[in-house]
Amino acid sequence: MKAFIETYGCSANQAESETMAGLLSEAGFEISDSMKDSALVIVNTCLVKTATEQKILHRLCGIAKRYPKKKLIIAGCMPEVMADRLRSIAPGAFLVSTHNITRIAEAAEMTLSGKAVEFIGKTKEKKLGKPKLRKNELVGITEISQGCGGRCSYCCVRLAKGSLYCYPPEDIMKDVENALSGWCKEIWLTSQDNAAYIHEGRRLPELIDGICEIAGDFRIRVGMMNPNNLLNIVDSLIDTYRNEKVYKFLHVPVQSGSDRILRSMRRNYKVSEFIRIVSNFRKVIPGINIITDVIAGFPGETEEDFQKTVDLLKTIRPDVVNVSKFGARPGTEAEDMPQLDNRLIKTRSSELSGLVRRLALEKNREWVGWSGEILVSERGTGKNQWIGRNIAYKPVLVESRENLLGKRLNVRIEGAELTHLVGSITGPV
């Protein structure tokens, strides 16, 4: 029996899709890359943004209309928050929330037999150590925790993911070792907020230090960390980042350059503290790849608040900025706040997007002339094209007729585009 899995959202969602694929394969299902040829369709959903929610709902309607005879499972975050809406769109679908993905094989068998049971409700199921079918055989994605300890006024993901639950270090280490025993060369540590990790006194720096001690030639990419929790560990984490196995990649979402808006967002830090985090990392690790997120048009955002965000980005000059137009999420405090006009939100979002595109290109051009090592981890979109990552996790496009996947190469950066660097191969490592 063939099953097709379509995934939306963060790297944690991707990890959960890989686990579902592994469990289904173990149960005798064939994981297909074609929805058309599959009897079972699984959509792993995300609801972090209004635009993403609308896209997924439209997609579900399309699947139900185009393939009315196919069995459908809606998984991920949406079932936990908006089950009634999903039932109205796809009455025959089986719902499996993010907390119940380890029951996916059971859900699949019940769905195919025509039973309509739902696996919804928060649990502390152990997702680590389960079989996985990886989307990229070179990349092992390890969730270090589930849920969130924050109370951001605009976020509904915490309503789906539940309260923070950190996995024991020994389980995380074993998951990493399992990935490295295969072909994995990159380990992604992911969660709703990596900086919030703590288990019996052990925090994120100690966890990463332990992973770095695992034998093998691999690199670690540390995922998103919120400033309020990062402040508590910033000095020790900077020391950890000195390790050659850790990519010099820092994703810290600021969301606004206005302290007033940050208070309304319930983000629990000040702009000056975000600046201090970035400055401290850059002092010790020059050239570190800084990623941040901002929201345009949060309720109550004045022109002065917006300009503070613009000024902050010009001052910090991040490498990448994820710009989101504010959209009220169901069940959140911000949903009941007075909303800004959509046209104003769109205008502010467009201005920010133009600025961050310029900054991204400027930052990439600073790498032209650099020579060093990359790890090739994926194919490019063109013939004979390959994508490798340098120590700052910058994507570097190279060309070769040889299969370069998994290889380490020395390159020289000859050019820079908005989303990547262009390199020429100077030899093997």
C-alpha positions in Angstrom: 0.0 0.0 0.0 1.4 3.4 -1.0 1.3 6.4 1.2 2.2 10.0 0.3 3.3 12.6 2.9 3.1 16.4 2.3 4.8 18.6 4.9 4.4 22.2 5.9 6.1 24.3 8.5 9.3 24.2 10.5 12.2 21.7 10.8 10.4 20.0 13.7 7.5 19.3 11.4 9.9 17.9 8.9 11.4 15.6 11.6 8.0 14.4 12.5 7.1 13.6 8.9 10.3 11.6 8.6 9.3 9.7 11.7 5.8 9.1 10.4 7.4 7.8 7.1 9.7 5.5 9.0 6.9 4.1 11.1 4.7 3.5 8.1 7.5 1.9 6.2 8.2 -0.4 9.2 4.5 -1.3 9.1 4.7 -2.4 5.5 3.7 0.8 3.6 5.6 2.1 0.6 6.3 5.8 0.9 5.6 7.4 -2.5 6.6 10.7 -4.0 3.4 10.8 -5.9 0.0 11.7 -4.5 -1.7 10.5 -7.6 -0.4 6.9 -7.2 -1.0 6.6 -3.4 -4.1 5.2 -1.7 -3.3 7.2 1.5 -2.5 10.9 1.7 -1.0 12.5 4.8 -0.8 16.2 5.1 1.4 17.4 8.0 0.1 20.8 8.8 1.3 24.1 10.3 -0.6 27.1 11.5 2.1 29.6 12.6 1.0 32.2 10.0 -2.4 33.1 8.5 -1.1 32.8 5.0 0.2 29.3 5.7 -3.1 28.3 7.3 -5.0 29.5 4.2 -2.7 27.8 1.9 -3.1 24.5 3.7 -6.9 24.7 3.9 -7.1 25.5 0.2 -4.8 22.5 -0.4 -7.0 20.2 1.7 -10.1 21.3 -0.2 -8.3 20.6 -3.5 -7.3 17.2 -2.4 -10.8 16.3 -1.3 -12.2 17.5 -4.5 -9.7 16.0 -6.9 -9.2 12.7 -5.1 -12.5 12.0 -3.3 -11.7 8.2 -3.1 -8.3 8.6 -1.5 -8.0 8.2 2.3 -6.8 11.3 4.0 -5.0 11.9 7.3 -4.5 15.5 8.5 -1.6 15.5 10.9 0.5 18.1 12.8 -0.6 21.3 14.6 -3.9 22.0 13.0 -5.9 19.1 14.4 -5.1 20.2 17.9 -6.4 23.8 17.4 -9.0 23.7 14.7 -10.4 20.2 14.5 -14.0 21.4 13.8 -12.8 23.4 10.8 -10.9 20.4 9.4 -13.9 18.2 9.9 -16.1 20.6 7.8 -13.5 20.7 5.0 -12.7 17.0 4.9 -15.4 15.1 6.7 -13.9 11.7 6.0 -10.3 12.6 7.1 -8.6 11.0 10.1 -7.0 13.6 12.4 -3.7 12.9 14.1 -2.3 15.8 16.2 1.4 16.5 16.6 1.3 14.8 20.0 0.2 11.4 18.5 2.4 10.9 15.4 3.8 7.7 16.8 0.4 6.2 16.3 0.5 7.0 12.6 0.6 3.3 11.4 -2.4 2.5 13.6 -4.2 5.6 12.2 -3.3 4.6 8.6 -4.7 1.0 9.0 -7.9 2.3 10.6 -8.4 4.9 7.9 -8.0 2.4 5.1 -10.5 0.1 6.8 -13.0 2.9 6.9 -13.0 3.7 10.6 -13.2 7.3 11.7 -11.3 7.6 14.9 -9.2 10.7 15.8 -6.0 10.8 17.8 -6.1 14.3 19.3 -5.0 15.5 22.8 -1.7 16.5 24.3 0.7 13.8 25.4 4.4 13.5 26.2 5.0 10.7 23.7 8.6 9.8 23.0 9.4 10.7 19.4 13.1 10.2 19.6 14.6 6.8 18.6 11.8 5.9 16.2 12.6 4.7 12.7 13.0 7.5 10.1 13.0 7.9 6.4 14.9 11.1 5.8 14.1 13.6 3.1 17.8 14.3 2.9 20.0 11.3 3.8 22.8 13.7 4.8 20.7 15.6 7.3 19.6 14.2 10.6 17.0 16.3 12.4 16.7 15.8 16.1 14.0 17.4 18.3 15.4 18.3 21.7 12.1 19.3 23.2 8.4 19.8 22.4 6.1 22.5 23.4 6.8 26.0 24.5 7.3 27.9 27.8 6.4 31.3 26.2 3.2 33.2 26.2 3.5 35.4 23.1 0.3 37.2 22.6 0.2 36.5 18.9 1.2 32.8 18.7 -1.2 29.9 18.5 1.5 27.3 18.0 1.9 26.9 21.8 -1.9 26.0 21.8 -1.0 23.1 19.6 2.3 22.1 20.9 1.5 22.5 24.6 3.8 23.2 27.5 7.5 22.8 27.4 8.8 19.2 27.8 12.6 18.7 27.3 13.9 15.3 26.2 16.6 13.6 28.3 20.1 14.3 27.0 20.8 10.5 26.7 17.8 10.1 24.3 19.0 13.1 22.2 22.5 11.7 22.0 21.3 8.3 21.0 19.1 9.9 18.3 22.2 11.8 17.0 24.3 8.6 17.1 21.7 6.8 15.1 21.7 9.5 12.4 25.5 9.5 12.2 25.6 5.7 11.9 23.9 6.2 8.6 25.1 8.7 6.0 24.3 11.9 7.9 26.9 14.6 7.9 24.7 17.4 9.3 22.8 17.4 12.6 20.0 19.9 13.0 18.9 20.5 16.6 15.3 21.8 16.6 12.4 22.7 18.8 10.0 25.6 19.4 12.9 27.4 21.2 16.2 25.7 21.6 17.4 28.2 24.2 14.6 27.0 26.5 16.2 23.6 26.8 16.9 22.4 30.3 16.8 18.8 31.7 17.8 18.1 35.3 20.0 21.2 35.3 21.7 20.6 31.9 21.1 23.4 29.5 21.7 23.8 25.7 25.4 24.6 25.8 26.1 21.4 27.8 23.9 19.4 25.5 25.8 20.6 22.4 29.1 20.1 24.1 28.1 16.5 24.7 27.1 16.0 21.0 30.3 17.5 19.8 32.2 14.8 21.7 30.5 12.1 19.6 33.1 10.6 17.3 32.7 11.4 13.6 33.1 14.0 10.9 29.9 16.0 11.1 28.5 19.5 11.7 25.7 20.8 14.0 23.2 23.4 13.0 21.5 25.0 16.1 18.0 26.0 15.3 15.9 29.0 16.5 16.4 30.5 19.9 14.3 33.2 21.5 16.2 36.2 23.0 14.6 36.0 26.5 15.9 32.4 27.1 19.2 33.0 25.2 20.1 35.8 27.6 20.5 33.2 30.4 23.1 31.2 28.5 24.7 33.6 26.0 28.2 33.5 27.4 28.5 29.7 27.7 26.8 29.2 24.3 29.4 31.5 22.7 32.1 29.3 24.1 30.2 26.2 22.7 30.1 27.9 19.3 33.9 28.0 19.2 33.8 24.2 18.5 34.6 23.5 14.8 31.7 21.1 14.7 29.1 23.9 15.3 28.0 25.9 12.3 28.4 29.7 13.0 24.7 30.2 12.4 22.5 32.1 14.9 18.7 32.4 14.4 17.3 34.8 17.0 13.9 36.3 16.2 13.5 39.9 17.4 10.0 40.5 15.9 10.0 44.3 16.5 12.4 47.1 17.1 10.1 48.8 19.5 10.1 47.9 23.2 6.5 49.1 23.5 5.4 46.5 20.8 7.6 43.8 22.4 5.8 44.3 25.6 2.4 44.0 23.9 3.7 40.9 22.2 4.8 39.5 25.6 8.2 38.7 24.3 10.0 39.3 27.7 13.1 41.1 26.4 14.2 44.5 25.3 15.6 45.6 22.0 18.9 46.5 23.7 19.2 42.9 25.0 18.7 41.5 21.5 21.4 43.9 20.3 23.7 42.8 23.1 23.3 39.1 22.1 24.2 39.8 18.5 27.1 42.0 19.4 28.6 39.5 21.9 28.5 36.7 19.3 30.0 38.9 16.6 32.9 40.0 18.9 33.9 36.4 19.4 32.8 34.9 16.1 33.3 37.4 13.3 31.3 36.6 10.2 28.6 34.6 12.1 25.5 34.2 10.0 22.7 36.1 11.8 19.1 35.3 11.1 16.1 37.1 12.6 12.4 37.5 12.2 10.2 40.6 12.2 6.4 41.1 12.1 4.9 44.0 10.2 1.7 45.5 11.4 1.3 44.1 14.9 -1.8 45.6 16.5 -1.1 49.1 17.9 2.1 49.5 15.8 2.6 53.2 15.1 4.7 54.7 12.4 7.3 55.4 15.0 7.3 51.8 16.2 7.6 50.6 12.6 10.5 53.0 12.0 12.3 51.6 15.0 12.2 48.2 13.4 13.6 49.6 10.2 16.4 51.4 12.1 17.2 48.3 14.1 17.7 46.2 10.9 19.9 48.9 9.4 22.0 48.9 12.5 22.3 45.1 13.0 22.4 44.2 9.3 21.4 40.6 9.7 22.2 38.1 6.9 18.6 37.0 6.6 15.4 38.4 7.9 12.1 36.5 7.7 9.4 39.2 7.3 5.8 38.3 8.2 2.6 40.3 7.7 0.7 40.2 11.0 -2.4 38.0 10.8 -4.5 37.3 13.9 -4.3 33.7 14.9 -7.2 31.8 16.5 -7.3 31.7 20.3 -4.6 34.3 20.9 -4.7 37.5 22.9 -3.7 39.5 19.8 -6.8 38.3 18.0 -8.9 40.6 20.2 -6.7 43.6 19.8 -7.6 46.5 17.5 -6.2 45.5 14.1 -4.3 47.7 11.7 -5.7 48.2 8.1 -4.5 45.4 5.8 -3.3 47.9 3.3 -1.0 49.5 5.8 0.3 46.1 6.9 1.0 45.2 3.3 2.9 48.6 2.7 5.0 48.1 5.8 5.8 44.5 4.9 6.8 45.5 1.4 9.2 48.2 2.7 10.8 45.8 5.1 11.1 43.1 2.4 12.9 45.6 0.1 15.3 46.5 2.9 16.1 43.0 3.9 16.7 42.0 0.3 19.3 44.8 0.0 20.9 43.8 3.3 21.1 40.1 2.3 22.8 40.9 -0.9 25.3 43.2 0.8 26.1 40.6 3.4 26.6 37.9 0.8 28.9 40.1 -1.2 31.2 40.4 1.8 32.1 36.8 1.2 33.4 37.3 -2.3 37.1 36.3 -2.4 36.8 34.0 0.6 38.4 30.6 0.3 37.6 27.7 2.6 35.8 24.4 3.1 32.2 23.5 2.3 30.2 20.4 2.9 28.0 19.5 -0.1 24.6 18.5 1.3 22.1 18.8 -1.6 21.7 19.0 -5.4 21.2 22.4 -7.1 18.2 23.1 -9.3 20.3 23.1 -12.5 22.2 20.3 -14.3 25.6 19.6 -12.6 24.8 22.0 -9.8 25.5 21.3 -6.1 24.9 23.2 -2.9 27.4 23.1 -0.1 27.5 24.9 3.2 30.5 26.8 4.6 31.3 27.2 8.3 28.7 30.0 8.6 26.1 27.7 7.0 26.0 30.0 3.9 24.8 28.1 0.8 27.5 27.9 -1.9 26.6 26.9 -5.4 29.3 24.9 -7.3 29.2 23.0 -10.6 30.6 19.6 -11.3 29.7 16.5 -13.4 30.7 14.3 -10.5 28.3 13.4 -7.7 29.5 15.6 -4.9 26.9 14.7 -2.2 28.5 14.3 1.2 31.9 15.5 0.0 34.0 18.2 1.6 35.6 20.6 -0.9 37.8 23.6 -0.9 36.3 26.5 -2.8 36.8 30.1 -3.6 33.8 32.5 -3.6 33.6 34.2 -7.0 30.2 35.8 -6.8 27.1 36.5 -4.6 23.4 36.3 -5.2 20.5 37.2 -3.0 20.0 33.7 -1.6 23.4 32.1 -2.1 27.1 32.4 -2.9 28.7 31.2 -6.1 32.0 29.2 -5.7 34.6 27.6 -7.8 36.2 24.3 -6.7 39.8 24.6 -5.8 40.3 21.0 -4.7 39.3 18.3 -2.2 39.7 18.8 1.6 
